[in-house]
């Protein structure tokens, strides 16, 4: 496994070295060192919690810039359906799409249509395969990373089907190629609410290579796009997606298309963790399918969005009301192509040692050190909890005196000793009463 | 009984389980799972440990007057001992049958007591032992081997 390219990164100049982010990271992937936050790459799941919480906006997500599209003769935009919920007033999907054309894209192919295809493929896959229950949706890359890191026992519950983004990218490339455009001239750009999508495009799961060539943050293109939308006079019908696909932008949108099966939809990482815990214990046997989205409200709550997620959700709800239109017909051959080639494997990055005997010893040490630490979980040592510090100490990445309480204890012990020492006199000199006794 | 070939001190965990405490049931399971993950156990062992301990917790919560769960983690195996005080199981062979349940109506209405607890535990464990004395209590011992 090569090094992971991560979307979520730190802007060192802006980081004040406060400990807000370490406290909110669900995988304890951040430490403060030398006055700056440091992300432990292999633990980061790109959920974007730190981006949301950082008061200094020092946490950012790497995405591509709009300039990148010029590198391709035929740049294609594939907008996430969550984009449709970002605009105030009555901005229609047609207007948004024409705005994207205005930004210089040669073609726009809606990810909502990709979602409709995925729903079809899912229906077929569930019918033909007997996955362990409950099956867990693969739509959210953060949840997938979370499962691989923290719930290795659930990896074979993941639905091995491409995401709507991948499907859309594939479809538009095929369409354009069939029309005679050279593949190397086509560059597909995902318009994303989500940082994790950038990571998964660079390090695809289940596939050798992603069909997506670049990821643009909704928040980055929002300004220019808004300008174009305002300019846009024409009112052509450009929307090809239906309410079914658009609904995927909010929690419940995917699972409502899963027919005749019991499903739950859960959003927000705390809730997702709770559901995965229960699934792990075998508590959720009566559930066939779990739609789990890391962001509150679903993709509309993504860290790269602009609009208040609840407003965005309200708009998407309206756009996706009722399920009009039929889901597209998907041939068996096409559907099979959207099934993963490679199995999803667990990634045990939390393991204390390759050698189990050593790991057990280390865990014993962690317990001992944790007992001895103040239990304040203050974060001043740069680790999120006392236990995390204990673990860092045992892993050789921190020192017990990183704990300010411990340091204080040591200093006061030293001070007492110094006072004692100061009272000492050489025997040749007057030793007060002590000697006389 | 062999205590494992290594002389290493195993990781020991102890959880008190109270009768009727449905809210906290699952906590032990969750904590044990976290430890196993950090120790480098693989998916199948973690899954089994999680399911077995959860079922054991639920059995104590539903059927007994209270009890405890003791876990010992060795490099090659996990030993789980669930011990409770209570009515005991009059007919162990019957209780081990899938679908057999003595759970009270109100518990079944909550979706528990499907009669799969003990069978699930047995199916998960590599070694399974149950000892029950009427009006005294029940002790279930399970051993899971690494990668088993």
Boltz contact constraints between the chains, C-beta under 6 A:
constraints:
  - contact:
      token1: [A, 152]
      token2: [B, 43]
      max_distance: 6.0
  - contact:
      token1: [A, 153]
      token2: [B, 43]
      max_distance: 6.0
  - contact:
      token1: [A, 153]
      token2: [B, 46]
      max_distance: 6.0
  - contact:
      token1: [A, 153]
      token2: [B, 47]
      max_distance: 6.0
  - contact:
      token1: [A, 277]
      token2: [B, 30]
      max_distance: 6.0
  - contact:
      token1: [A, 280]
      token2: [B, 50]
      max_distance: 6.0
  - contact:
      token1: [A, 281]
      token2: [B, 26]
      max_distance: 6.0
  - contact:
      token1: [A, 281]
      token2: [B, 29]
      max_distance: 6.0
  - contact:
      token1: [A, 281]
      token2: [B, 50]
      max_distance: 6.0
  - contact:
      token1: [A, 281]
      token2: [B, 54]
      max_distance: 6.0
  - contact:
      token1: [A, 282]
      token2: [B, 51]
      max_distance: 6.0
  - contact:
      token1: [A, 346]
      token2: [B, 43]
      max_distance: 6.0
  - contact:
      token1: [A, 350]
      token2: [B, 37]
      max_distance: 6.0
  - contact:
      token1: [A, 350]
      token2: [B, 38]
      max_distance: 6.0
  - contact:
      token1: [A, 351]
      token2: [B, 40]
      max_distance: 6.0
  - contact:
      token1: [A, 352]
      token2: [B, 38]
      max_distance: 6.0
  - contact:
      token1: [A, 356]
      token2: [B, 40]
      max_distance: 6.0
  - contact:
      token1: [A, 356]
      token2: [B, 75]
      max_distance: 6.0
  - contact:
      token1: [A, 357]
      token2: [B, 6]
      max_distance: 6.0
  - contact:
      token1: [A, 357]
      token2: [B, 8]
      max_distance: 6.0
  - contact:
      token1: [A, 357]
      token2: [B, 75]
      max_distance: 6.0
  - contact:
      token1: [A, 359]
      token2: [B, 39]
      max_distance: 6.0
  - contact:
      token1: [A, 359]
      token2: [B, 40]
      max_distance: 6.0
  - contact:
      token1: [A, 360]
      token2: [B, 8]
      max_distance: 6.0
  - contact:
      token1: [A, 360]
      token2: [B, 11]
      max_distance: 6.0
  - contact:
      token1: [A, 363]
      token2: [B, 11]
      max_distance: 6.0
